[in-house]
Amino acid sequence: MLILGTSLANQVHASWQTYIMIILYFIILLVIGYYGYKQATGNLSEFMLGGRSIGPYVTALSAGASDMSGWMIMGLPGSVYSTGLSAMWITIGLSLGAYINYFVVAPRLRVYTELAGDAITLPDFFKNRLNDHNNYIKIISGLIIVVFFTLYTHSGFVSGGKLFESAFGLNYHWGLLIVAFIVIFYTFFGGYLAVSITDFFQGVIMLIAMVMVPIVALTQLSGLDTFRQVAEMKPTNMNLFRGTTVLGIISLFAWGLGYFGQPHIIVRFMSIKSHKLLPKARRLGISWMVIGLLGAVAVGLTGIAFISERNIQLEDPETLFIVMSQILFHPLVGGFLLAAILAAIMSTISSQLLVTSSSLTEDFYKLFRGEDKAKAHEKEFVMVGRLSVLIVAIVAIWIAWSPNDTILNLVGNAWAGFGAAFSPLVIFSLYWKGLSRTGSLAGMITGALVVIVWIVWIKPLASINELFGMYEIIPGFLASVVTTYFVSKYTKKPGSFVTRDLDKVKQIVKE
């Protein structure tokens, strides 16, 4: 992992005003956690899904904030700074993927998960949808969630450690532990309601930050003429098609395929009060996302000129936002902007911890305890859910203790794993009556395995052939689609009730 050089760390060293802003931000999160604890943690559905009572605006910003994470504020500007405007293809792919997700997945998933036994986790929905009495699909999909989300969560802890190390001169490990403590506290006690409210609050902060920094940077530089100067510094800086390859563009664009299967995002659709509120959520959520992503790209582009003009030696491009926010603004405002980074990091970590906890509790512990006794042991299940948050966090902290990759790569690997394993299965489950249990299981496992094999063994061969360097979600997604379809064609279907349910879901969504 690259970090800021000593001289640069001294230039952006935080003042006491910055510390006050960060402490105030932490206090607000803890208060929200306590509020969530008092309001909605009486049973497992409330703790894990907010009792399906979340409004459209909280749903929208909660989905956006839990999605974007530290990579939007640190990873994406760093990528644009390093490679130029061609890195923007990822924002186009993600924006389209998120927009389509609101139409293709959101309404049907909200209706169908409630209709299918009031499922509160994705594995539980798969089990009920496919009438899997043996629980094979529930167990395998739960394992995929636990494995990939533990890896995904550790990328957030890495972001937090890097932030405190770069901006405060604090030891990386202490920064990691501070972030972990705050997130664990409000997730452990407040559950889904606290996570959703903090995500809304954090989403607002993130949006303000991504608009403020590039605008102020332009006023300090040469206004809009700055972009011409950036283009002159290197021709690829302002060219969407240069500085990359066709395969590189396809790989970045393919990030959008992952949206249909990201449990921490689509769980937001399951928790909204009614599918009829989703259009409101979509308008706010997509607007927030597009503005935020464009702001991140603008930070990267203006950062090229800013770093050059100030003669700063930026050893780690992913700390660009930190450097600009601390040099351009008064310490109080700088503290607010650092809080925006923490917001991005913590909103994703908390969502991932809660979804993983949901899976461990609903998809494993409840099976062990006996689902027929579920109502009699609600308090016990809530406590197990809380303990699961703690266990997953400890494992993720252990993995993050010695980071060895960039934030964007860490996020990309986990995103691909979920996208390949779950995206095809979610779409097939919501639209195709011919989906079988065996086909679902085969497609899900194939997608996850192809991603892992591609990362570990195929991608290192990119120096031999460029094709091997493509983003792993592409082969994983395609392999999952093909396997699910053909295996389903030649295996036993789940039963006539599926046809009845799908027709009912379709009718409810149209109303």
LOVONU-55751 format. One record per residue (C-alpha): residue number from 1; residue in one letter; x, z, y. Coordinates in steps of 0.25 Angstrom, whole numbers. Example, Ala and Ser with C-alpha at 12.3 -4.5 7.8 and 13.67 -1.06 7.14 Angstrom:
 pos code     X     Z     Y
   1    A    49    31   -18
   2    S    55    29    -4
! end
This chain:
 pos code     X     Z     Y
   1    M     0     0     0
   2    L     5    -4    14
   3    I     4     6    25
   4    L     6     7    40
   5    G    21     8    44
   6    T    25    21    50
   7    S    26    15    64
   8    L    12    10    64
   9    A     7    22    58
  10    N    12    30    70
  11    Q     6    20    80
  12    V    -8    22    74
  13    H    -7    37    71
  14    A   -20    43    73
  15    S   -23    53    84
  16    W   -31    66    84
  17    Q   -43    59    90
  18    T   -42    49    78
  19    Y   -42    61    69
  20    I   -54    67    76
  21    M   -62    54    73
  22    I   -59    54    59
  23    I   -62    68    57
  24    L   -76    66    64
  25    Y   -78    54    55
  26    F   -75    63    42
  27    I   -85    74    47
  28    I   -96    64    49
  29    L   -94    59    34
  30    L   -94    73    29
  31    V  -107    76    37
  32    I  -114    63    31
  33    G  -109    68    17
  34    Y  -116    81    19
  35    Y  -128    74    24
  36    G  -129    65    12
  37    Y  -127    77     3
  38    K  -139    84     9
  39    Q  -148    72    10
  40    A  -147    64    -3
  41    T  -139    69   -15
  42    G  -150    76   -23
  43    N  -150    66   -34
  44    L  -141    55   -40
  45    S  -149    44   -33
  46    E  -148    50   -20
  47    F  -133    54   -22
  48    M  -129    40   -27
  49    L  -140    31   -20
  50    G  -146    39    -8
  51    G  -159    39   -15
  52    R  -161    24   -11
  53    S  -164    28     3
  54    I  -153    22    11
  55    G  -158    14    24
  56    P  -153    -1    27
  57    Y  -143     2    37
  58    V  -136    13    30
  59    T  -136     4    18
  60    A  -130    -8    25
  61    L  -119     0    32
  62    S  -116     8    19
  63    A  -115    -5    11
  64    G  -106   -11    21
  65    A   -97     1    23
  66    S   -96     4     8
  67    D   -92   -10     6
  68    M   -82   -13    17
  69    S   -73    -1    15
  70    G   -59     1    21
  71    W   -55   -14    17
  72    M   -64   -19    29
  73    I   -56   -11    39
  74    M   -43   -11    33
  75    G   -42   -21    22
  76    L   -49   -33    28
  77    P   -42   -32    42
  78    G   -29   -31    35
  79    S   -32   -43    26
  80    V   -36   -51    39
  81    Y   -23   -46    46
  82    S   -14   -51    34
  83    T   -21   -64    30
  84    G   -29   -68    42
  85    L   -44   -73    44
  86    S   -44   -78    30
  87    A   -46   -64    25
  88    M   -60   -65    31
  89    W   -65   -72    19
  90    I   -67   -59    13
  91    T   -77   -55    24
  92    I   -85   -67    22
  93    G   -86   -65     7
  94    L   -90   -51     9
  95    S  -100   -53    20
  96    L  -107   -64    12
  97    G  -107   -55    -1
  98    A  -113   -43     6
  99    Y  -123   -52    13
 100    I  -128   -59     0
 101    N  -127   -45    -7
 102    Y  -139   -40     2
 103    F  -147   -52    -3
 104    V  -143   -54   -17
 105    V  -141   -39   -22
 106    A  -146   -29   -12
 107    P  -162   -31   -13
 108    R  -162   -33   -28
 109    L  -152   -22   -31
 110    R  -160   -12   -23
 111    V  -173   -15   -30
 112    Y  -168   -16   -44
 113    T  -159    -4   -44
 114    E  -171     5   -41
 115    L  -180    -3   -51
 116    A  -170    -2   -62
 117    G  -171    13   -64
 118    D  -167    17   -50
 119    A  -152    13   -53
 120    I  -143    20   -43
 121    T  -130    13   -48
 122    L  -126    -1   -51
 123    P  -123     2   -66
 124    D  -137     9   -67
 125    F  -144    -3   -62
 126    F  -136   -12   -71
 127    K  -140    -3   -83
 128    N  -155    -3   -79
 129    R  -156   -18   -75
 130    L  -150   -22   -89
 131    N  -157   -11   -97
 132    D  -144    -6  -103
 133    H  -147     6  -111
 134    N  -133     7  -116
 135    N  -128     9  -102
 136    Y  -116    -1  -104
 137    I  -118    -8   -91
 138    K  -120     5   -84
 139    I  -107    11   -89
 140    I   -98    -2   -87
 141    S  -103    -5   -73
 142    G  -101    10   -70
 143    L   -87    10   -75
 144    I   -84    -3   -66
 145    I   -90     5   -54
 146    V   -81    17   -57
 147    V   -68     9   -59
 148    F   -69    -1   -48
 149    F   -75     9   -38
 150    T   -64    19   -41
 151    L   -54     8   -37
 152    Y   -63     4   -25
 153    T   -64    18   -20
 154    H   -49    20   -21
 155    S   -47     8   -11
 156    G   -55    16    -1
 157    F   -46    28    -3
 158    V   -34    19    -1
 159    S   -40    15    12
 160    G   -42    29    17
 161    G   -28    33    13
 162    K   -22    21    21
 163    L   -30    24    33
 164    F   -26    38    34
 165    E   -11    34    32
 166    S   -11    23    42
 167    A   -19    29    53
 168    F   -16    44    52
 169    G    -2    44    46
 170    L    -8    52    35
 171    N    -3    52    20
 172    Y   -11    41    12
 173    H   -15    51     2
 174    W   -21    61    12
 175    G   -29    50    19
 176    L   -34    46     5
 177    L   -39    60     2
 178    I   -45    62    16
 179    V   -54    50    14
 180    A   -57    54     0
 181    F   -61    68     3
 182    I   -71    63    14
 183    V   -77    52     6
 184    I   -79    61    -6
 185    F   -85    72     2
 186    Y   -97    64     8
 187    T   -99    55    -5
 188    F   -98    67   -14
 189    F  -109    75    -7
 190    G  -117    65     1
 191    G  -118    54   -10
 192    Y  -124    40    -6
 193    L  -132    45     6
 194    A  -119    50    13
 195    V  -111    38     8
 196    S  -121    29    14
 197    I  -123    36    28
 198    T  -107    37    29
 199    D  -106    22    26
 200    F  -116    19    37
 201    F  -108    28    47
 202    Q   -95    22    42
 203    G  -101     7    43
 204    V  -104     9    57
 205    I   -90    14    60
 206    M   -83     3    52
 207    L   -91    -8    60
 208    I   -88    -2    74
 209    A   -73    -1    70
 210    M   -72   -16    64
 211    V   -78   -21    78
 212    M   -70   -12    87
 213    V   -56   -14    82
 214    P   -55   -30    83
 215    I   -62   -30    96
 216    V   -53   -20   103
 217    A   -41   -27    96
 218    L   -45   -40   103
 219    T   -46   -33   116
 220    Q   -32   -28   115
 221    L   -27   -41   110
 222    S   -31   -55   116
 223    G   -46   -55   114
 224    L   -52   -66   105
 225    D   -39   -74   108
 226    T   -32   -64    98
 227    F   -38   -72    87
 228    R   -30   -84    92
 229    Q   -18   -76    93
 230    V   -20   -71    78
 231    A   -21   -86    74
 232    E    -8   -90    81
 233    M    -1   -79    74
 234    K    -4   -85    60
 235    P   -13   -97    58
 236    T   -20   -90    46
 237    N   -24   -78    54
 238    M   -37   -85    60
 239    N   -40   -95    49
 240    L   -51   -91    39
 241    F   -45  -101    28
 242    R   -30  -100    30
 243    G   -21   -89    25
 244    T   -29   -89    12
 245    T   -33   -98     0
 246    V   -46  -104    -5
 247    L   -45   -94   -16
 248    G   -42   -83    -6
 249    I   -54   -86     2
 250    I   -63   -86   -11
 251    S   -57   -73   -15
 252    L   -60   -66    -2
 253    F   -74   -73    -1
 254    A   -77   -68   -15
 255    W   -77   -53   -11
 256    G   -92   -56    -8
 257    L   -95   -57   -23
 258    G   -92   -42   -24
 259    Y  -104   -37   -16
 260    F  -114   -39   -27
 261    G  -107   -29   -36
 262    Q  -102   -18   -27
 263    P  -109    -5   -31
 264    H  -105     3   -18
 265    I  -112    -8   -10
 266    I  -124   -12   -18
 267    V  -128     2   -20
 268    R  -132     2    -5
 269    F  -142    -8    -9
 270    M  -147     1   -20
 271    S  -149    13   -10
 272    I  -156     7     1
 273    K  -171    11     3
 274    S  -177    -2     0
 275    H  -172   -17    -2
 276    K  -181   -21    10
 277    L  -171   -14    19
 278    L  -159   -22    14
 279    P  -160   -33    24
 280    K  -158   -23    35
 281    A  -146   -18    28
 282    R  -141   -32    26
 283    R  -141   -35    40
 284    L  -134   -23    45
 285    G  -124   -23    33
 286    I  -120   -37    34
 287    S  -118   -37    49
 288    W  -110   -24    48
 289    M  -101   -31    37
 290    V   -99   -44    44
 291    I   -95   -37    57
 292    G   -86   -27    50
 293    L   -79   -38    42
 294    L   -77   -47    54
 295    G   -71   -35    62
 296    A   -62   -32    50
 297    V   -57   -47    51
 298    A   -56   -46    66
 299    V   -47   -33    65
 300    G   -38   -41    55
 301    L   -36   -53    65
 302    T   -35   -45    78
 303    G   -25   -36    70
 304    I   -16   -47    68
 305    A   -14   -49    83
 306    F   -14   -34    86
 307    I    -3   -30    76
 308    S     5   -41    81
 309    E     4   -38    96
 310    R     6   -23    93
 311    N    18   -26    84
 312    I    13   -17    74
 313    Q    19   -18    60
 314    L     6   -17    51
 315    E    11   -15    37
 316    D    -3   -13    31
 317    P   -13   -23    36
 318    E   -24   -15    31
 319    T   -21    -4    41
 320    L   -23   -14    53
 321    F   -37    -8    57
 322    I   -31     6    57
 323    V   -19     1    66
 324    M   -28    -7    76
 325    S   -39     4    77
 326    Q   -28    15    80
 327    I   -20     7    91
 328    L   -32     0    98
 329    F   -41    12   100
 330    H   -41    27   105
 331    P   -39    37    94
 332    L   -53    41    94
 333    V   -58    27    92
 334    G   -46    25    82
 335    G   -52    37    74
 336    F   -65    30    74
 337    L   -59    17    69
 338    L   -51    25    58
 339    A   -64    31    54
 340    A   -70    17    52
 341    I   -59    14    42
 342    L   -62    27    35
 343    A   -77    23    36
 344    A   -74    10    28
 345    I   -66    17    18
 346    M   -75    29    15
 347    S   -88    22    15
 348    T   -83    13     4
 349    I   -76    25    -4
 350    S   -89    33    -3
 351    S   -98    22    -8
 352    Q   -89    19   -20
 353    L   -87    33   -24
 354    L  -102    35   -24
 355    V  -105    22   -32
 356    T   -94    26   -42
 357    S  -100    40   -43
 358    S  -114    34   -45
 359    S  -109    26   -57
 360    L  -101    38   -63
 361    T  -114    47   -62
 362    E  -125    37   -64
 363    D  -118    28   -74
 364    F  -110    37   -82
 365    Y  -113    52   -80
 366    K  -128    50   -81
 367    L  -126    42   -94
 368    F  -118    53   -99
 369    R  -128    64   -95
 370    G  -140    56   -99
 371    E  -148    48   -90
 372    D  -161    54   -95
 373    K  -157    67   -89
 374    A  -154    61   -75
 375    K  -165    67   -67
 376    A  -162    81   -73
 377    H  -147    80   -68
 378    E  -148    74   -55
 379    K  -140    85   -48
 380    E  -129    84   -59
 381    F  -128    69   -57
 382    V  -126    70   -42
 383    M  -115    80   -44
 384    V  -109    70   -54
 385    G  -110    59   -44
 386    R  -103    68   -34
 387    L   -92    72   -44
 388    S   -90    57   -47
 389    V   -87    54   -32
 390    L   -76    64   -33
 391    I   -70    59   -46
 392    V   -70    44   -42
 393    A   -64    48   -28
 394    I   -53    56   -35
 395    V   -49    44   -44
 396    A   -50    34   -32
 397    I   -41    43   -24
 398    W   -31    44   -36
 399    I   -30    29   -37
 400    A   -29    27   -22
 401    W   -18    38   -21
 402    S    -7    27   -23
 403    P   -13    14   -17
 404    N    -7     1   -20
 405    D   -15   -10   -15
 406    T   -23   -15    -2
 407    I   -37   -10     1
 408    L   -42   -24     1
 409    N   -37   -26   -13
 410    L   -42   -13   -18
 411    V   -56   -16   -13
 412    G   -55   -30   -18
 413    N   -52   -26   -32
 414    A   -64   -16   -33
 415    W   -73   -26   -26
 416    A   -70   -37   -36
 417    G   -72   -27   -48
 418    F   -86   -24   -43
 419    G   -90   -38   -39
 420    A   -86   -44   -52
 421    A   -92   -33   -61
 422    F  -105   -31   -53
 423    S  -109   -42   -44
 424    P  -113   -52   -54
 425    L  -120   -41   -62
 426    V  -128   -36   -50
 427    I  -133   -50   -46
 428    F  -136   -54   -61
 429    S  -144   -40   -62
 430    L  -152   -43   -50
 431    Y  -155   -58   -52
 432    W  -154   -62   -67
 433    K  -163   -58   -78
 434    G  -154   -64   -88
 435    L  -143   -53   -86
 436    S  -140   -45   -99
 437    R  -133   -32  -101
 438    T  -122   -38  -109
 439    G  -120   -49   -98
 440    S  -120   -38   -87
 441    L  -110   -30   -95
 442    A  -101   -42   -98
 443    G  -101   -48   -84
 444    M   -98   -34   -77
 445    I   -86   -31   -86
 446    T   -81   -45   -85
 447    G   -81   -45   -70
 448    A   -74   -32   -69
 449    L   -64   -35   -79
 450    V   -61   -49   -73
 451    V   -58   -42   -60
 452    I   -49   -32   -66
 453    V   -41   -43   -74
 454    W   -40   -52   -62
 455    I   -34   -40   -53
 456    V   -25   -35   -63
 457    W   -20   -48   -70
 458    I   -24   -61   -64
 459    K   -22   -58   -49
 460    P    -8   -55   -50
 461    L    -6   -70   -55
 462    A   -10   -75   -41
 463    S     4   -79   -38
 464    I     3   -89   -50
 465    N   -11   -95   -46
 466    E   -19   -92   -34
 467    L   -32   -92   -42
 468    F   -28   -79   -49
 469    G   -28   -72   -35
 470    M   -43   -74   -32
 471    Y   -51   -62   -30
 472    E   -54   -55   -43
 473    I   -69   -54   -40
 474    I   -71   -69   -41
 475    P   -67   -70   -56
 476    G   -73   -57   -59
 477    F   -86   -61   -53
 478    L   -87   -74   -60
 479    A   -83   -69   -73
 480    S   -94   -58   -72
 481    V  -105   -68   -68
 482    V  -101   -78   -79
 483    T  -100   -67   -90
 484    T  -113   -60   -85
 485    Y  -121   -73   -86
 486    F  -117   -78   -99
 487    V  -117   -65  -107
 488    S  -131   -62  -101
 489    K  -135   -76  -106
 490    Y  -132   -73  -120
 491    T  -135   -58  -121
 492    K  -148   -50  -122
 493    K  -156   -48  -109
 494    P  -160   -34  -104
 495    G  -175   -36  -105
 496    S  -187   -41   -99
 497    F  -188   -30   -89
 498    V  -176   -36   -81
 499    T  -185   -48   -78
 500    R  -196   -39   -73
 501    D  -187   -31   -65
 502    L  -179   -42   -58
 503    D  -192   -49   -55
 504    K  -197   -36   -49
 505    V  -184   -34   -41
 506    K  -186   -48   -36
 507    Q  -200   -46   -31
 508    I  -197   -32   -24
 509    V  -185   -38   -17
 510    K  -194   -50   -12
 511    E  -205   -40    -7
! end
